[in-house]
Amino acid sequence: MALFKKRTVGKPGEWYYCLEHQKVEEGPDCPGKNRFGPYASRTEAEHAMDTARERNLEWENDPRWHDPHDPHDPHDASATGRADED
């Protein structure tokens, strides 16, 4: 068993956005679960949250990702006119 965790070394020119520290990093300084990337440039990484927000809106509004609404389903908020209260 290793006494020390092997640290991931980033490559020059790979940029990441750290979600925990809310900052841009060259090379992965933080664990993968806490970052977006890699990005080709620092500028792309700086706009990571904007890019994620735009993609989320696109996916939320993409009809291919939504099932038709069932008016008889009590968990379907659009069918009852209210949000699910579970």
HTML snippet that shows the backbone in 3Dmol.js (N, CA, C, O; Angstrom):
<script src="https://3Dmol.org/build/3Dmol-min.js"></script>
<div id="view" style="width:600px;height:400px;position:relative"></div>
<script>
const pdb = `
ATOM      1  N   MET A   1       0.840  -1.179   0.000  1.00  0.00           N
ATOM      2  CA  MET A   1       0.000   0.000   0.000  1.00  0.00           C
ATOM      3  C   MET A   1       0.886   1.244   0.000  1.00  0.00           C
ATOM      4  O   MET A   1       1.861   1.330   0.747  1.00  0.00           O
ATOM      5  N   ALA A   2       0.537   2.184  -0.831  1.00  0.00           N
ATOM      6  CA  ALA A   2       1.335   3.399  -0.941  1.00  0.00           C
ATOM      7  C   ALA A   2       1.055   4.328   0.238  1.00  0.00           C
ATOM      8  O   ALA A   2      -0.082   4.453   0.692  1.00  0.00           O
ATOM      9  N   LEU A   3       2.103   4.969   0.717  1.00  0.00           N
ATOM     10  CA  LEU A   3       1.955   5.912   1.822  1.00  0.00           C
ATOM     11  C   LEU A   3       1.451   7.267   1.355  1.00  0.00           C
ATOM     12  O   LEU A   3       0.784   7.989   2.096  1.00  0.00           O
ATOM     13  N   PHE A   4       1.777   7.596   0.125  1.00  0.00           N
ATOM     14  CA  PHE A   4       1.397   8.900  -0.417  1.00  0.00           C
ATOM     15  C   PHE A   4       0.615   8.693  -1.698  1.00  0.00           C
ATOM     16  O   PHE A   4       0.926   7.803  -2.490  1.00  0.00           O
ATOM     17  N   LYS A   5      -0.394   9.512  -1.897  1.00  0.00           N
ATOM     18  CA  LYS A   5      -1.162   9.434  -3.128  1.00  0.00           C
ATOM     19  C   LYS A   5      -0.357  10.055  -4.253  1.00  0.00           C
ATOM     20  O   LYS A   5       0.264  11.106  -4.095  1.00  0.00           O
ATOM     21  N   LYS A   6      -0.383   9.384  -5.387  1.00  0.00           N
ATOM     22  CA  LYS A   6       0.300   9.928  -6.557  1.00  0.00           C
ATOM     23  C   LYS A   6      -0.503  11.117  -7.067  1.00  0.00           C
ATOM     24  O   LYS A   6      -1.710  11.007  -7.283  1.00  0.00           O
ATOM     25  N   ARG A   7       0.142  12.219  -7.254  1.00  0.00           N
ATOM     26  CA  ARG A   7      -0.512  13.441  -7.709  1.00  0.00           C
ATOM     27  C   ARG A   7      -0.545  13.463  -9.233  1.00  0.00           C
ATOM     28  O   ARG A   7       0.461  13.192  -9.889  1.00  0.00           O
ATOM     29  N   THR A   8      -1.703  13.785  -9.786  1.00  0.00           N
ATOM     30  CA  THR A   8      -1.835  13.886 -11.230  1.00  0.00           C
ATOM     31  C   THR A   8      -1.110  15.133 -11.708  1.00  0.00           C
ATOM     32  O   THR A   8      -1.334  16.231 -11.198  1.00  0.00           O
ATOM     33  N   VAL A   9      -0.245  14.951 -12.686  1.00  0.00           N
ATOM     34  CA  VAL A   9       0.514  16.075 -13.229  1.00  0.00           C
ATOM     35  C   VAL A   9      -0.155  16.516 -14.512  1.00  0.00           C
ATOM     36  O   VAL A   9      -0.403  15.706 -15.405  1.00  0.00           O
ATOM     37  N   GLY A  10      -0.442  17.788 -14.602  1.00  0.00           N
ATOM     38  CA  GLY A  10      -1.082  18.321 -15.795  1.00  0.00           C
ATOM     39  C   GLY A  10      -0.090  18.590 -16.894  1.00  0.00           C
ATOM     40  O   GLY A  10       1.107  18.752 -16.657  1.00  0.00           O
ATOM     41  N   LYS A  11      -0.604  18.634 -18.089  1.00  0.00           N
ATOM     42  CA  LYS A  11       0.219  18.963 -19.244  1.00  0.00           C
ATOM     43  C   LYS A  11       0.153  20.468 -19.486  1.00  0.00           C
ATOM     44  O   LYS A  11      -0.909  21.069 -19.330  1.00  0.00           O
ATOM     45  N   PRO A  12       1.256  21.076 -19.861  1.00  0.00           N
ATOM     46  CA  PRO A  12       1.211  22.495 -20.205  1.00  0.00           C
ATOM     47  C   PRO A  12       0.206  22.727 -21.328  1.00  0.00           C
ATOM     48  O   PRO A  12       0.162  21.974 -22.301  1.00  0.00           O
ATOM     49  N   GLY A  13      -0.587  23.761 -21.184  1.00  0.00           N
ATOM     50  CA  GLY A  13      -1.581  24.070 -22.197  1.00  0.00           C
ATOM     51  C   GLY A  13      -2.941  23.453 -21.946  1.00  0.00           C
ATOM     52  O   GLY A  13      -3.887  23.749 -22.675  1.00  0.00           O
ATOM     53  N   GLU A  14      -3.071  22.598 -20.931  1.00  0.00           N
ATOM     54  CA  GLU A  14      -4.379  22.073 -20.550  1.00  0.00           C
ATOM     55  C   GLU A  14      -4.918  22.938 -19.428  1.00  0.00           C
ATOM     56  O   GLU A  14      -4.270  23.103 -18.394  1.00  0.00           O
ATOM     57  N   TRP A  15      -6.086  23.482 -19.630  1.00  0.00           N
ATOM     58  CA  TRP A  15      -6.686  24.387 -18.659  1.00  0.00           C
ATOM     59  C   TRP A  15      -7.949  23.773 -18.082  1.00  0.00           C
ATOM     60  O   TRP A  15      -8.705  23.108 -18.791  1.00  0.00           O
ATOM     61  N   TYR A  16      -8.177  23.995 -16.800  1.00  0.00           N
ATOM     62  CA  TYR A  16      -9.329  23.462 -16.086  1.00  0.00           C
ATOM     63  C   TYR A  16      -9.984  24.579 -15.279  1.00  0.00           C
ATOM     64  O   TYR A  16      -9.353  25.580 -14.942  1.00  0.00           O
ATOM     65  N   TYR A  17     -11.265  24.381 -14.980  1.00  0.00           N
ATOM     66  CA  TYR A  17     -11.952  25.296 -14.074  1.00  0.00           C
ATOM     67  C   TYR A  17     -12.289  24.498 -12.827  1.00  0.00           C
ATOM     68  O   TYR A  17     -13.014  23.506 -12.904  1.00  0.00           O
ATOM     69  N   CYS A  18     -11.771  24.920 -11.676  1.00  0.00           N
ATOM     70  CA  CYS A  18     -12.006  24.245 -10.407  1.00  0.00           C
ATOM     71  C   CYS A  18     -13.320  24.754  -9.809  1.00  0.00           C
ATOM     72  O   CYS A  18     -13.468  25.946  -9.538  1.00  0.00           O
ATOM     73  N   LEU A  19     -14.261  23.847  -9.609  1.00  0.00           N
ATOM     74  CA  LEU A  19     -15.568  24.208  -9.056  1.00  0.00           C
ATOM     75  C   LEU A  19     -15.479  24.540  -7.570  1.00  0.00           C
ATOM     76  O   LEU A  19     -16.220  25.392  -7.078  1.00  0.00           O
ATOM     77  N   GLU A  20     -14.586  23.878  -6.860  1.00  0.00           N
ATOM     78  CA  GLU A  20     -14.449  24.116  -5.418  1.00  0.00           C
ATOM     79  C   GLU A  20     -13.843  25.485  -5.133  1.00  0.00           C
ATOM     80  O   GLU A  20     -14.337  26.222  -4.280  1.00  0.00           O
ATOM     81  N   HIS A  21     -12.772  25.824  -5.849  1.00  0.00           N
ATOM     82  CA  HIS A  21     -12.072  27.088  -5.609  1.00  0.00           C
ATOM     83  C   HIS A  21     -12.535  28.212  -6.527  1.00  0.00           C
ATOM     84  O   HIS A  21     -12.155  29.369  -6.345  1.00  0.00           O
ATOM     85  N   GLN A  22     -13.359  27.865  -7.518  1.00  0.00           N
ATOM     86  CA  GLN A  22     -13.882  28.827  -8.492  1.00  0.00           C
ATOM     87  C   GLN A  22     -12.767  29.628  -9.150  1.00  0.00           C
ATOM     88  O   GLN A  22     -12.778  30.859  -9.186  1.00  0.00           O
ATOM     89  N   LYS A  23     -11.794  28.861  -9.675  1.00  0.00           N
ATOM     90  CA  LYS A  23     -10.676  29.511 -10.363  1.00  0.00           C
ATOM     91  C   LYS A  23     -10.155  28.619 -11.480  1.00  0.00           C
ATOM     92  O   LYS A  23     -10.406  27.414 -11.504  1.00  0.00           O
ATOM     93  N   VAL A  24      -9.431  29.229 -12.395  1.00  0.00           N
ATOM     94  CA  VAL A  24      -8.830  28.522 -13.523  1.00  0.00           C
ATOM     95  C   VAL A  24      -7.470  27.980 -13.090  1.00  0.00           C
ATOM     96  O   VAL A  24      -6.711  28.642 -12.383  1.00  0.00           O
ATOM     97  N   GLU A  25      -7.184  26.745 -13.539  1.00  0.00           N
ATOM     98  CA  GLU A  25      -5.908  26.101 -13.212  1.00  0.00           C
ATOM     99  C   GLU A  25      -5.271  25.580 -14.496  1.00  0.00           C
ATOM    100  O   GLU A  25      -5.963  25.075 -15.380  1.00  0.00           O
ATOM    101  N   GLU A  26      -3.971  25.704 -14.590  1.00  0.00           N
ATOM    102  CA  GLU A  26      -3.274  25.052 -15.701  1.00  0.00           C
ATOM    103  C   GLU A  26      -2.830  23.696 -15.203  1.00  0.00           C
ATOM    104  O   GLU A  26      -2.057  23.594 -14.250  1.00  0.00           O
ATOM    105  N   GLY A  27      -3.313  22.676 -15.840  1.00  0.00           N
ATOM    106  CA  GLY A  27      -3.065  21.317 -15.365  1.00  0.00           C
ATOM    107  C   GLY A  27      -4.017  21.023 -14.222  1.00  0.00           C
ATOM    108  O   GLY A  27      -4.441  21.942 -13.522  1.00  0.00           O
ATOM    109  N   PRO A  28      -4.364  19.754 -14.020  1.00  0.00           N
ATOM    110  CA  PRO A  28      -5.329  19.433 -12.974  1.00  0.00           C
ATOM    111  C   PRO A  28      -4.717  19.486 -11.580  1.00  0.00           C
ATOM    112  O   PRO A  28      -4.023  18.556 -11.170  1.00  0.00           O
ATOM    113  N   ASP A  29      -4.970  20.561 -10.857  1.00  0.00           N
ATOM    114  CA  ASP A  29      -4.498  20.667  -9.481  1.00  0.00           C
ATOM    115  C   ASP A  29      -5.476  20.008  -8.515  1.00  0.00           C
ATOM    116  O   ASP A  29      -5.068  19.473  -7.484  1.00  0.00           O
ATOM    117  N   CYS A  30      -6.751  20.045  -8.843  1.00  0.00           N
ATOM    118  CA  CYS A  30      -7.795  19.508  -7.967  1.00  0.00           C
ATOM    119  C   CYS A  30      -8.344  18.206  -8.544  1.00  0.00           C
ATOM    120  O   CYS A  30      -8.169  17.932  -9.732  1.00  0.00           O
ATOM    121  N   PRO A  31      -9.009  17.399  -7.711  1.00  0.00           N
ATOM    122  CA  PRO A  31      -9.569  16.130  -8.183  1.00  0.00           C
ATOM    123  C   PRO A  31     -10.586  16.335  -9.305  1.00  0.00           C
ATOM    124  O   PRO A  31     -11.226  17.382  -9.393  1.00  0.00           O
ATOM    125  N   GLY A  32     -10.723  15.337 -10.145  1.00  0.00           N
ATOM    126  CA  GLY A  32     -11.618  15.399 -11.282  1.00  0.00           C
ATOM    127  C   GLY A  32     -13.058  15.703 -10.921  1.00  0.00           C
ATOM    128  O   GLY A  32     -13.772  16.334 -11.700  1.00  0.00           O
ATOM    129  N   LYS A  33     -13.496  15.261  -9.747  1.00  0.00           N
ATOM    130  CA  LYS A  33     -14.880  15.505  -9.337  1.00  0.00           C
ATOM    131  C   LYS A  33     -15.151  16.990  -9.080  1.00  0.00           C
ATOM    132  O   LYS A  33     -16.307  17.405  -8.995  1.00  0.00           O
ATOM    133  N   ASN A  34     -14.090  17.785  -8.956  1.00  0.00           N
ATOM    134  CA  ASN A  34     -14.234  19.204  -8.637  1.00  0.00           C
ATOM    135  C   ASN A  34     -13.857  20.130  -9.791  1.00  0.00           C
ATOM    136  O   ASN A  34     -13.643  21.323  -9.578  1.00  0.00           O
ATOM    137  N   ARG A  35     -13.774  19.593 -11.013  1.00  0.00           N
ATOM    138  CA  ARG A  35     -13.318  20.471 -12.092  1.00  0.00           C
ATOM    139  C   ARG A  35     -14.005  20.177 -13.408  1.00  0.00           C
ATOM    140  O   ARG A  35     -14.506  19.076 -13.637  1.00  0.00           O
ATOM    141  N   PHE A  36     -14.021  21.184 -14.271  1.00  0.00           N
ATOM    142  CA  PHE A  36     -14.437  21.063 -15.663  1.00  0.00           C
ATOM    143  C   PHE A  36     -13.184  21.159 -16.506  1.00  0.00           C
ATOM    144  O   PHE A  36     -12.256  21.885 -16.150  1.00  0.00           O
ATOM    145  N   GLY A  37     -13.137  20.449 -17.604  1.00  0.00           N
ATOM    146  CA  GLY A  37     -12.009  20.554 -18.510  1.00  0.00           C
ATOM    147  C   GLY A  37     -11.519  19.193 -18.936  1.00  0.00           C
ATOM    148  O   GLY A  37     -12.094  18.182 -18.534  1.00  0.00           O
ATOM    149  N   PRO A  38     -10.489  19.137 -19.728  1.00  0.00           N
ATOM    150  CA  PRO A  38      -9.584  20.229 -20.071  1.00  0.00           C
ATOM    151  C   PRO A  38     -10.130  21.123 -21.180  1.00  0.00           C
ATOM    152  O   PRO A  38     -10.946  20.708 -22.003  1.00  0.00           O
ATOM    153  N   TYR A  39      -9.652  22.352 -21.171  1.00  0.00           N
ATOM    154  CA  TYR A  39      -9.955  23.335 -22.201  1.00  0.00           C
ATOM    155  C   TYR A  39      -8.666  23.665 -22.931  1.00  0.00           C
ATOM    156  O   TYR A  39      -7.572  23.526 -22.383  1.00  0.00           O
ATOM    157  N   ALA A  40      -8.806  24.098 -24.160  1.00  0.00           N
ATOM    158  CA  ALA A  40      -7.631  24.404 -24.992  1.00  0.00           C
ATOM    159  C   ALA A  40      -6.952  25.709 -24.603  1.00  0.00           C
ATOM    160  O   ALA A  40      -5.773  25.911 -24.892  1.00  0.00           O
ATOM    161  N   SER A  41      -7.702  26.599 -23.941  1.00  0.00           N
ATOM    162  CA  SER A  41      -7.110  27.893 -23.585  1.00  0.00           C
ATOM    163  C   SER A  41      -7.613  28.348 -22.216  1.00  0.00           C
ATOM    164  O   SER A  41      -8.624  27.866 -21.707  1.00  0.00           O
ATOM    165  N   ARG A  42      -6.882  29.279 -21.650  1.00  0.00           N
ATOM    166  CA  ARG A  42      -7.284  29.864 -20.371  1.00  0.00           C
ATOM    167  C   ARG A  42      -8.636  30.572 -20.507  1.00  0.00           C
ATOM    168  O   ARG A  42      -9.472  30.501 -19.607  1.00  0.00           O
ATOM    169  N   THR A  43      -8.843  31.250 -21.632  1.00  0.00           N
ATOM    170  CA  THR A  43     -10.089  31.979 -21.863  1.00  0.00           C
ATOM    171  C   THR A  43     -11.289  31.029 -21.869  1.00  0.00           C
ATOM    172  O   THR A  43     -12.328  31.337 -21.284  1.00  0.00           O
ATOM    173  N   GLU A  44     -11.148  29.875 -22.528  1.00  0.00           N
ATOM    174  CA  GLU A  44     -12.235  28.886 -22.531  1.00  0.00           C
ATOM    175  C   GLU A  44     -12.538  28.422 -21.112  1.00  0.00           C
ATOM    176  O   GLU A  44     -13.703  28.308 -20.731  1.00  0.00           O
ATOM    177  N   ALA A  45     -11.506  28.157 -20.334  1.00  0.00           N
ATOM    178  CA  ALA A  45     -11.694  27.704 -18.951  1.00  0.00           C
ATOM    179  C   ALA A  45     -12.354  28.790 -18.100  1.00  0.00           C
ATOM    180  O   ALA A  45     -13.165  28.488 -17.226  1.00  0.00           O
ATOM    181  N   GLU A  46     -12.007  30.050 -18.355  1.00  0.00           N
ATOM    182  CA  GLU A  46     -12.612  31.154 -17.604  1.00  0.00           C
ATOM    183  C   GLU A  46     -14.117  31.242 -17.843  1.00  0.00           C
ATOM    184  O   GLU A  46     -14.853  31.734 -16.988  1.00  0.00           O
ATOM    185  N   HIS A  47     -14.576  30.769 -18.999  1.00  0.00           N
ATOM    186  CA  HIS A  47     -15.994  30.819 -19.341  1.00  0.00           C
ATOM    187  C   HIS A  47     -16.681  29.464 -19.127  1.00  0.00           C
ATOM    188  O   HIS A  47     -17.763  29.230 -19.667  1.00  0.00           O
ATOM    189  N   ALA A  48     -16.067  28.582 -18.351  1.00  0.00           N
ATOM    190  CA  ALA A  48     -16.609  27.235 -18.155  1.00  0.00           C
ATOM    191  C   ALA A  48     -18.014  27.249 -17.573  1.00  0.00           C
ATOM    192  O   ALA A  48     -18.865  26.479 -18.017  1.00  0.00           O
ATOM    193  N   MET A  49     -18.276  28.097 -16.598  1.00  0.00           N
ATOM    194  CA  MET A  49     -19.601  28.136 -15.982  1.00  0.00           C
ATOM    195  C   MET A  49     -20.645  28.666 -16.958  1.00  0.00           C
ATOM    196  O   MET A  49     -21.778  28.184 -16.969  1.00  0.00           O
ATOM    197  N   ASP A  50     -20.279  29.651 -17.778  1.00  0.00           N
ATOM    198  CA  ASP A  50     -21.197  30.164 -18.799  1.00  0.00           C
ATOM    199  C   ASP A  50     -21.519  29.070 -19.824  1.00  0.00           C
ATOM    200  O   ASP A  50     -22.669  28.898 -20.227  1.00  0.00           O
ATOM    201  N   THR A  51     -20.483  28.340 -20.235  1.00  0.00           N
ATOM    202  CA  THR A  51     -20.666  27.257 -21.194  1.00  0.00           C
ATOM    203  C   THR A  51     -21.582  26.186 -20.618  1.00  0.00           C
ATOM    204  O   THR A  51     -22.479  25.701 -21.308  1.00  0.00           O
ATOM    205  N   ALA A  52     -21.364  25.813 -19.363  1.00  0.00           N
ATOM    206  CA  ALA A  52     -22.202  24.801 -18.715  1.00  0.00           C
ATOM    207  C   ALA A  52     -23.649  25.285 -18.606  1.00  0.00           C
ATOM    208  O   ALA A  52     -24.581  24.517 -18.847  1.00  0.00           O
ATOM    209  N   ARG A  53     -23.837  26.541 -18.249  1.00  0.00           N
ATOM    210  CA  ARG A  53     -25.184  27.104 -18.125  1.00  0.00           C
ATOM    211  C   ARG A  53     -25.905  27.071 -19.472  1.00  0.00           C
ATOM    212  O   ARG A  53     -27.077  26.703 -19.544  1.00  0.00           O
ATOM    213  N   GLU A  54     -25.204  27.457 -20.537  1.00  0.00           N
ATOM    214  CA  GLU A  54     -25.793  27.450 -21.882  1.00  0.00           C
ATOM    215  C   GLU A  54     -26.154  26.035 -22.320  1.00  0.00           C
ATOM    216  O   GLU A  54     -27.224  25.811 -22.886  1.00  0.00           O
ATOM    217  N   ARG A  55     -25.260  25.079 -22.060  1.00  0.00           N
ATOM    218  CA  ARG A  55     -25.538  23.692 -22.436  1.00  0.00           C
ATOM    219  C   ARG A  55     -26.710  23.131 -21.644  1.00  0.00           C
ATOM    220  O   ARG A  55     -27.546  22.414 -22.195  1.00  0.00           O
ATOM    221  N   ASN A  56     -26.778  23.448 -20.366  1.00  0.00           N
ATOM    222  CA  ASN A  56     -27.899  22.973 -19.550  1.00  0.00           C
ATOM    223  C   ASN A  56     -29.228  23.487 -20.103  1.00  0.00           C
ATOM    224  O   ASN A  56     -30.199  22.735 -20.187  1.00  0.00           O
ATOM    225  N   LEU A  57     -29.273  24.764 -20.480  1.00  0.00           N
ATOM    226  CA  LEU A  57     -30.499  25.319 -21.056  1.00  0.00           C
ATOM    227  C   LEU A  57     -30.869  24.629 -22.365  1.00  0.00           C
ATOM    228  O   LEU A  57     -32.039  24.341 -22.618  1.00  0.00           O
ATOM    229  N   GLU A  58     -29.870  24.369 -23.186  1.00  0.00           N
ATOM    230  CA  GLU A  58     -30.124  23.665 -24.446  1.00  0.00           C
ATOM    231  C   GLU A  58     -30.708  22.285 -24.184  1.00  0.00           C
ATOM    232  O   GLU A  58     -31.672  21.887 -24.839  1.00  0.00           O
ATOM    233  N   TRP A  59     -30.132  21.543 -23.226  1.00  0.00           N
ATOM    234  CA  TRP A  59     -30.603  20.191 -22.931  1.00  0.00           C
ATOM    235  C   TRP A  59     -31.988  20.214 -22.288  1.00  0.00           C
ATOM    236  O   TRP A  59     -32.830  19.370 -22.593  1.00  0.00           O
ATOM    237  N   GLU A  60     -32.220  21.166 -21.409  1.00  0.00           N
ATOM    238  CA  GLU A  60     -33.519  21.252 -20.754  1.00  0.00           C
ATOM    239  C   GLU A  60     -34.631  21.560 -21.750  1.00  0.00           C
ATOM    240  O   GLU A  60     -35.778  21.164 -21.544  1.00  0.00           O
ATOM    241  N   ASN A  61     -34.301  22.259 -22.819  1.00  0.00           N
ATOM    242  CA  ASN A  61     -35.299  22.635 -23.817  1.00  0.00           C
ATOM    243  C   ASN A  61     -35.297  21.733 -25.049  1.00  0.00           C
ATOM    244  O   ASN A  61     -36.015  22.000 -26.013  1.00  0.00           O
ATOM    245  N   ASP A  62     -34.501  20.678 -25.024  1.00  0.00           N
ATOM    246  CA  ASP A  62     -34.419  19.753 -26.155  1.00  0.00           C
ATOM    247  C   ASP A  62     -35.541  18.722 -26.032  1.00  0.00           C
ATOM    248  O   ASP A  62     -35.554  17.939 -25.082  1.00  0.00           O
ATOM    249  N   PRO A  63     -36.478  18.710 -26.976  1.00  0.00           N
ATOM    250  CA  PRO A  63     -37.610  17.778 -26.868  1.00  0.00           C
ATOM    251  C   PRO A  63     -37.195  16.312 -26.916  1.00  0.00           C
ATOM    252  O   PRO A  63     -37.959  15.450 -26.481  1.00  0.00           O
ATOM    253  N   ARG A  64     -36.019  16.009 -27.428  1.00  0.00           N
ATOM    254  CA  ARG A  64     -35.568  14.607 -27.458  1.00  0.00           C
ATOM    255  C   ARG A  64     -35.300  14.064 -26.059  1.00  0.00           C
ATOM    256  O   ARG A  64     -35.247  12.849 -25.872  1.00  0.00           O
ATOM    257  N   TRP A  65     -35.128  14.953 -25.065  1.00  0.00           N
ATOM    258  CA  TRP A  65     -34.821  14.515 -23.704  1.00  0.00           C
ATOM    259  C   TRP A  65     -36.038  14.525 -22.792  1.00  0.00           C
ATOM    260  O   TRP A  65     -35.912  14.257 -21.597  1.00  0.00           O
ATOM    261  N   HIS A  66     -37.197  14.825 -23.325  1.00  0.00           N
ATOM    262  CA  HIS A  66     -38.397  14.899 -22.509  1.00  0.00           C
ATOM    263  C   HIS A  66     -39.435  13.915 -23.004  1.00  0.00           C
ATOM    264  O   HIS A  66     -39.714  13.845 -24.201  1.00  0.00           O
ATOM    265  N   ASP A  67     -40.011  13.150 -22.080  1.00  0.00           N
ATOM    266  CA  ASP A  67     -41.097  12.249 -22.417  1.00  0.00           C
ATOM    267  C   ASP A  67     -42.383  13.055 -22.533  1.00  0.00           C
ATOM    268  O   ASP A  67     -42.506  14.122 -21.932  1.00  0.00           O
ATOM    269  N   PRO A  68     -43.328  12.554 -23.294  1.00  0.00           N
ATOM    270  CA  PRO A  68     -44.620  13.253 -23.355  1.00  0.00           C
ATOM    271  C   PRO A  68     -45.258  13.276 -21.962  1.00  0.00           C
ATOM    272  O   PRO A  68     -45.075  12.350 -21.172  1.00  0.00           O
ATOM    273  N   HIS A  69     -46.000  14.330 -21.675  1.00  0.00           N
ATOM    274  CA  HIS A  69     -46.631  14.465 -20.374  1.00  0.00           C
ATOM    275  C   HIS A  69     -47.843  13.556 -20.285  1.00  0.00           C
ATOM    276  O   HIS A  69     -48.615  13.432 -21.235  1.00  0.00           O
ATOM    277  N   ASP A  70     -47.999  12.920 -19.126  1.00  0.00           N
ATOM    278  CA  ASP A  70     -49.128  12.030 -18.877  1.00  0.00           C
ATOM    279  C   ASP A  70     -50.107  12.747 -17.956  1.00  0.00           C
ATOM    280  O   ASP A  70     -49.777  12.997 -16.797  1.00  0.00           O
ATOM    281  N   PRO A  71     -51.304  13.085 -18.437  1.00  0.00           N
ATOM    282  CA  PRO A  71     -52.261  13.818 -17.607  1.00  0.00           C
ATOM    283  C   PRO A  71     -52.766  13.015 -16.417  1.00  0.00           C
ATOM    284  O   PRO A  71     -53.358  13.579 -15.497  1.00  0.00           O
ATOM    285  N   HIS A  72     -52.537  11.690 -16.423  1.00  0.00           N
ATOM    286  CA  HIS A  72     -52.996  10.835 -15.325  1.00  0.00           C
ATOM    287  C   HIS A  72     -51.898  10.555 -14.307  1.00  0.00           C
ATOM    288  O   HIS A  72     -52.141   9.882 -13.306  1.00  0.00           O
ATOM    289  N   ASP A  73     -50.703  11.060 -14.549  1.00  0.00           N
ATOM    290  CA  ASP A  73     -49.573  10.834 -13.639  1.00  0.00           C
ATOM    291  C   ASP A  73     -49.556  11.920 -12.567  1.00  0.00           C
ATOM    292  O   ASP A  73     -49.341  13.090 -12.885  1.00  0.00           O
ATOM    293  N   PRO A  74     -49.780  11.552 -11.287  1.00  0.00           N
ATOM    294  CA  PRO A  74     -49.802  12.565 -10.224  1.00  0.00           C
ATOM    295  C   PRO A  74     -48.436  13.196  -9.964  1.00  0.00           C
ATOM    296  O   PRO A  74     -48.357  14.237  -9.312  1.00  0.00           O
ATOM    297  N   HIS A  75     -47.362  12.586 -10.461  1.00  0.00           N
ATOM    298  CA  HIS A  75     -46.012  13.136 -10.260  1.00  0.00           C
ATOM    299  C   HIS A  75     -45.597  14.067 -11.388  1.00  0.00           C
ATOM    300  O   HIS A  75     -44.520  14.662 -11.336  1.00  0.00           O
ATOM    301  N   ASP A  76     -46.441  14.199 -12.408  1.00  0.00           N
ATOM    302  CA  ASP A  76     -46.152  15.066 -13.542  1.00  0.00           C
ATOM    303  C   ASP A  76     -46.695  16.458 -13.225  1.00  0.00           C
ATOM    304  O   ASP A  76     -47.902  16.687 -13.307  1.00  0.00           O
ATOM    305  N   ALA A  77     -45.809  17.386 -12.863  1.00  0.00           N
ATOM    306  CA  ALA A  77     -46.212  18.735 -12.439  1.00  0.00           C
ATOM    307  C   ALA A  77     -46.984  19.466 -13.527  1.00  0.00           C
ATOM    308  O   ALA A  77     -47.879  20.254 -13.220  1.00  0.00           O
ATOM    309  N   SER A  78     -46.659  19.223 -14.784  1.00  0.00           N
ATOM    310  CA  SER A  78     -47.352  19.930 -15.854  1.00  0.00           C
ATOM    311  C   SER A  78     -48.784  19.425 -16.002  1.00  0.00           C
ATOM    312  O   SER A  78     -49.650  20.156 -16.484  1.00  0.00           O
ATOM    313  N   ALA A  79     -49.043  18.181 -15.592  1.00  0.00           N
ATOM    314  CA  ALA A  79     -50.386  17.627 -15.709  1.00  0.00           C
ATOM    315  C   ALA A  79     -51.294  18.161 -14.609  1.00  0.00           C
ATOM    316  O   ALA A  79     -52.485  18.363 -14.847  1.00  0.00           O
ATOM    317  N   THR A  80     -50.759  18.396 -13.400  1.00  0.00           N
ATOM    318  CA  THR A  80     -51.583  18.833 -12.271  1.00  0.00           C
ATOM    319  C   THR A  80     -51.533  20.333 -12.070  1.00  0.00           C
ATOM    320  O   THR A  80     -52.348  20.887 -11.332  1.00  0.00           O
ATOM    321  N   GLY A  81     -50.588  20.999 -12.713  1.00  0.00           N
ATOM    322  CA  GLY A  81     -50.456  22.436 -12.542  1.00  0.00           C
ATOM    323  C   GLY A  81     -49.717  22.820 -11.281  1.00  0.00           C
ATOM    324  O   GLY A  81     -49.713  23.991 -10.899  1.00  0.00           O
ATOM    325  N   ARG A  82     -49.084  21.846 -10.621  1.00  0.00           N
ATOM    326  CA  ARG A  82     -48.317  22.130  -9.417  1.00  0.00           C
ATOM    327  C   ARG A  82     -47.065  21.267  -9.409  1.00  0.00           C
ATOM    328  O   ARG A  82     -46.988  20.252 -10.101  1.00  0.00           O
ATOM    329  N   ALA A  83     -46.107  21.678  -8.632  1.00  0.00           N
ATOM    330  CA  ALA A  83     -44.876  20.903  -8.520  1.00  0.00           C
ATOM    331  C   ALA A  83     -45.115  19.715  -7.597  1.00  0.00           C
ATOM    332  O   ALA A  83     -45.976  19.765  -6.718  1.00  0.00           O
ATOM    333  N   ASP A  84     -44.349  18.648  -7.802  1.00  0.00           N
ATOM    334  CA  ASP A  84     -44.434  17.465  -6.956  1.00  0.00           C
ATOM    335  C   ASP A  84     -44.003  17.833  -5.538  1.00  0.00           C
ATOM    336  O   ASP A  84     -42.973  18.480  -5.351  1.00  0.00           O
ATOM    337  N   GLU A  85     -44.776  17.428  -4.555  1.00  0.00           N
ATOM    338  CA  GLU A  85     -44.509  17.829  -3.175  1.00  0.00           C
ATOM    339  C   GLU A  85     -43.957  16.692  -2.337  1.00  0.00           C
ATOM    340  O   GLU A  85     -44.121  16.720  -1.118  1.00  0.00           O
ATOM    341  N   ASP A  86     -43.320  15.704  -2.915  1.00  0.00           N
ATOM    342  CA  ASP A  86     -42.762  14.572  -2.154  1.00  0.00           C
ATOM    343  C   ASP A  86     -41.604  15.002  -1.306  1.00  0.00           C
ATOM    344  O   ASP A  86     -41.017  14.181  -0.602  1.00  0.00           O
TER     345      ASP A  86
END
`;
const viewer = $3Dmol.createViewer("view");
viewer.addModel(pdb, "pdb");
viewer.setStyle({}, {cartoon: {color: "spectrum"}});
viewer.zoomTo();
viewer.render();
</script>
